[in-house]
Amino acid sequence: MTGTITIDTLHGDTLAKAAADAVKAIPPTWPLTATVAVNPFLGQVDDSFDQTAALVARIGGVRLSLPRKHFADKLARGDMTDEDLLAVLKTSSIAKDINLDDIKAALLSDAPTVAALPTVADLAGRTSGKDWSGIVSDRIGTFAAGFFDQGQALWAASRRNGLYAAWRAFATHDLTPEILGLKGFGTHVADTPETPHAAVERAAVSLGLGAEPGTYFHQLLLTLGGWAQFARHIQFKAEIDGGEDTTALELLAIRLIFEEALYLRHKATIESEWRNVRKAHVEPVTPGRDTLIDSILQAAAERAAERKLAAVLATPCEIKDVDQRPILQAAFCIDVRSEVFRRSLETMDARIRTLGFAGFFGLGTSHHAFASDTAEHRLPVLLKPSVFSCSAVSDDKGADQKARFGARGIRAWGRFKLAAVSSFAFVEAMGPVYAGKLLRDGLRLTKGNAPDKVKPRFSPDIDLETRAAIAEKVLKAMSLTEGFARFVLICGHGANVVNNPYASALHCGACGGHAGDINARLLADLINDMAVRDALSEKGIHIPADSVFIAGLHDTTTDGVTLFEADLASDIAHKDVAQIRKWLTDAGRLTRAKRAERLPRATGKNLTVRARDWSETRPELGLAGCRAFIAAPRSRTAGRSLEGQAFLHDYVWQKDEDFRILELILTAPVVVASWISLQYFGSAVAPALFGAGNKLLHNVVGGIGVVEGNGGNLRAGLPWQSVHDGENLVHEPLRLAVAVEAPKHAITDILHRHPQVQALFDNGWLSLVVMDDKGQLTWRYKTGGSWESVGNRESEASSQKLAS
């Protein structure tokens, strides 16, 4: 590893662009404190699903498809038919020379295995007999855990000059690579350029990449797993705020320096094979025949699911008396777990109606919880906070100060327990103190975290005009502008579990991985304000004086609902609260019985106990099974069992002036749902690459994520237990089907104005169908803005573009 290496200034700009493109190809991942479901293919949405499958096979060594036996079994059971396959073959542009006989023949055996192109570390490992890929991941992971640490480690790396500078200081003193055989590595690092951009250029020269690394930079970042994704998250947040960040690029430079050092040491034995690998990286990424067959099978399975959905929607259902004023309207999050509870609640009384709306309820708030030092962004991560809130303080200043000191003491104690220095004496000194806690945990007596009793408020206060404008916008978006019930429940959701690093992943995705109680309480309090109601009346929204908005929190693990009636400025009759509680309790009992059918070892009676079990790896299944998004009046889905597999957003297009609400639905909730759906998809079809591994082997690192075992890569995505019950998949990986009741010309116009959203449909990441006023699926979206009849009774020419 000696000698002078010049930097390729001639190709510097080209390499810089290639590095920036590789960074953008990596999806972000959020820390465990506020887990956000992220589409693992976010960087490839401008490419087709099939092209991405070919890319992942090349650089990740996995297929984006379940084994073909899965599809063969579906055909044998009749869950998927030859007609589904023929429909895909007829309309798909990827079929080319593939016919039904080819598909049937392919189902007789599994697809050939794929292998990723080897990195230099892989080639050096084959030559030396040492796992250099694992060693590199371990050394980078050890450093990254300290650098990115968010309070767990006592000795964290300095962040003053950025990740790359901190790593150079670390690596020049890290003897592990040299002890394992990479002689002179410390000196090599010391001789690297001081900027990450220059380091990338120098390594590119050393490795013989020239100006075009192809897919190589992307592969290197992919080998770093969650560390690259967390670095991308830092950049992602900076870009949303209008700033810049180079953390992910610096991580790429670090990975390249390891490649450079290994190449210079093993060049004589790996050069020939490395030359072929370089050539392969710059070849166009094109799906082969096996990839196309897998894609056809996947699309046919999704056609079958669409048929099933259409049949459910077509099932005759008795419609309640819509002229009768409802006694209770309950607005839930569009989350698929709410669908089961809503259906149960509606059976309690003919005067109960439910609605579906994104769980942050239109209030994108940055919230300071009681005695907290940090703000929680309770809104979709693609949005910026529009309001700010905090928990109200007590009138008793002494009690308030005491509570704050207590909360901060608990946080400090928690950090001390996890600090490195504490490991030497903590267990021996403090073990007896935890005897009681161990006993309570073992007997499942731990209660978990209760909702904050302190009422939230806007901070600073918002003027009346703004409050009225927020209320008007939210009510219109909910299609709730008339026919108000005597009681209107605004019900957020969250999950109350113990000993679960992924607890925030079970919370509300629309609330940035937090529970939805704060948003619900703020909105209910806002609309109960008589001054706001008077202002709404002037805008044509008349809320009866006796209508009371109550906030609630649906615990999706136990299906219990907490009511925040204490937030109300005026008292509510005890008998009314008791009746609402009874409806919610009975609905929860029905819902638990339904959920227990999917959970291993579960019954409707033990779900509450399981939530308090510190050894339970599956307290609930989250959004496993999600496969459809429906934006339509509730009457299209009420009384029909969608099996907890559909996001339900209430939408009445006849009330939507200029289709602005439809535009909001397609560009926000649909996108959030697509991130959720594709995260489950990736974690199910390629768990080694896009999943978080086995919960039983997880160790929390830096307070930001988990590693599987003692070190190595941070694991992003979902744990295996979230998609598998130990015997079978509990989430069948299907791309989300979006069904909208609205004129197709309005949908087309919106997609044309939002090319990033249109790309999701054009490139096969989602599918889109139109519903008619009878709930029937009538038109299916095709690439570029054309439509085809679902029933094939008639069709539009594929080249016809619908005018706005």
Secondary structure, DSSP 8 states (H G I E B T S, - for coil): --S------TTHHHHHHHHHHHHHTS-----GGG-----TTGGGTTS-HHHHHHHHHHHH---SS--HHHHHHHHHHTSS-HHHHHHHHHH-SS-TT--HHHHHHHTTS----------HHHHHHHHHSS-HHHHHHHHHHHHHHHHS-SSS-SS----TT-HHHHHHHHHTT--HHHHTT-TTHHHHHHTS-SSHHHHHHHHHHHTT-TT--TTHHHHHHHTTTHHHHHHHHHHHHHHHTT----HHHHHHHHHHHHHHHHHHHHHHHHHHHHHHHHHHHHS-----HHHHHHHHHHHHHHHHHHHHHHHHHHS------TTS--SEEEEEES-HHHHHHHHHHHTS-TTEEEEEE-TTTT--EEEE-TT-SSEEEES-TTS--SEEEEE---S-HHHHHHHHHHHHHHHHHHHHHHSGGGGGTHHHHHGGGGHHHHHHHHTT---------S-EEESS---HHHHHHHHHHHHHHTT-SS---SEEEEEEEE---SS-TTGGGGSBGGGTSB-SHHHHHHHHHHHH-HHHHHHHHHTT----TT-EEEEEEEETTTTEEEE-GGG-SS---HHHHHHHHHHHHHHHHHHHHHHHTTSTT--TTTHHHHHT-TT-S-S--TTTT--EEEEE-GGGTTT---TT-EEEEE--GGG-GGGHHHHHHHHTHHHHHHHHHHHHHHHHH-HHHHS-B-GGGEEEETTTEEEESSSSS-B-S-BGGGTB-SSSBSS-----EEEE-S-HHHHHHHHHH-HHHHHHHHTTSSEEEEE-TTS-EEEEEETTTEEEETTSSSB--TT-----
